Amino acid sequence: MCLKGFTAIVGKLHIHAMRSVASREMLASQSDAQWFHVYRRTSAGLELEQREKDFDSALDYCLRSAVFH
């Protein structure tokens, strides 16, 4: 599986562009993304925190979360 795709890092949050291929979720380029996952970096690794329909919403979520963490 190819692990190349679009990722943006905002503090401890990572935004990954995702798409569905053959009923599986895979990393995607920003222009091919169907949705964006927001992950929190923890000592155990990355934990899924939020799923957004577009990059702007995912970025807004990260910026709002950064104020509280």
Secondary structure, DSSP 4 states (H G I P E B T S, - for coil): ------EEEETTEEEEEEEEETTEEEE--TTT-SEEEEEEEETTEEEEEEEESSHHHHHHHHHHHHHH-
